[in-house]
Amino acid sequence: MIDLHTHSDRSDGALSPQELLVRAAAAGIKVLALTDHDTTAGLESAAHAATDLGVHLVPGVEISAAWRSQGIHVLGLWIDPESGLLRQALAGQAERRRSRLRAICAQLSSKGLPGEQLRADVEARAELPTRTHLAAALVDGGFVRRPQDAFRLYLGRGRAAQLATDWPPLAEVVAWVRAAGGIASLAHPARYALSATAKRRLLTEFTAAGGAAIEVVSGANAAHHVETCAALATQFGLAGSVGSDFHGPQLPWNPLGRLAKLPQGVIPAWRDRGIQIDMGG
């Protein structure tokens, strides 16, 4: 089995890279991509664990981008993490995340919450801060009961502390991936709040920029999402990828080792990578 979209605690996952690989191997995964948000910091330790466990590790990253004011995530697969351009770009992404954390915590302070303390808590637990870390800090501080409540009350779209981030343009992010020798895959396309027409425009621009794949099978997507994404892959001449978007065992709806097969007729993103996997292609 293959899974080309997972996260470790180097971004907002719950497990260390080594723990992730152990869990993946136990789930029967033979090919795994570690695609942490805007960082490749976990790839070296993941590679060591993968060798010991007999898992083929695909070096990857999930990069935040912007398309017409919409946040979009691009998976870089089979990247060279030592690429100078990519390293410089990810350093910029990290600074954007730290700046966003400062701004969100200032907003929380204006709502009567201890924003500076929350910020300190996040920075103490995370090298690369995400809203998931801030949600956890709100839970630990007793301000909300569950991480979902943090997003519902404060951090989600349209809420008091939700702030847009000045992510780089989609075409620029695709260029970073290509410069690092990787293929750019559009992550979880069914998740974006876009009309069918807007999604086709997104894919037109993504393909024109050099995007090569689309995540056809993603996490707990329903069968109709898979069918829609498979049709888009065929329409735009894109390869298909599969990924759980696994963040940890505490999220039971996207476990490791339970992905649907890539539909027939969709070219696997791994076809020219010397990987033979019985997963619909």
Phi, psi and omega in degrees: 000153183234142178218114186252029178201097178218163183228148176242182180285003172285344166236250185246021174278167183267338187253151172293162177305319179295315179296322177299315181294320177299315181293321179296315179299319179294333179275001178087014180279128181260334180228123184227134171255129170268118187231066180293155182291115170057026176206148174246018188298335183269357188291323183295311180292328176295321180296319178297315180294321181298319179299316181295328186263354181075026177259137176277115181268127173262116179291128184212180179198150173247118188249133178280135182222172178235139174222112178049049177073003178261132174288130182230143178249131180245126174273128170259115184247144183060041180276161168264106183294348178270001177305124182300316181295318180294316180300317179295318181295318181290330174298321176294322177297320179298320179293323176299319180293319179294321178295320178296319179301315180300316183291319179296317181294328174295321177295319178297321177299321180293343178262010176091007178264156181281077186302317182293323177292320177297319178298316180297321179297317180295314182295333178284335185256348188219126175291324179240101188288140176229169177295332177299318177296321180292322176299318178296322178294324177294323176293311182299328180279356179081016182273336173219161182275324185224156176304324179299325179293326178298319179288321181295323185267326191231317196258345184283176182303126177081003182269175191302323184246020177277122182233137176289142178253142181279069179290154180291157181299150182307313183298325180293319180295317177301320179297323177299315182296315181295322179295334178271011177078011183259178173251140181266125180238133179285119184281147175026066185297336181287347186275342185282140180278072182231144173290167178301321180294315180296323180295323177293323176295318177303313182290329175298314181287323178298315180293317180298329180282349181111007174300139189243345186210165176224142180282099184284317178250120185221116172050232185265025179303143177287166183301323182291332175293318178299315180299316180296316181291325176297319178295321178294320177301315180294316182299322185259006177067034181258148172288163179251139178242162177229136181199138182284335191059038182294130176243342179161162182293347179286350179248093190286349185277352175222064182287164174287144171085012182231032181279145173291161178284152174294129182300149176301143179094346177266128180289123179294139179298338183264007188302319183263021182251012177071025181251126178250107182230133176278083181214055177074026179163000000 
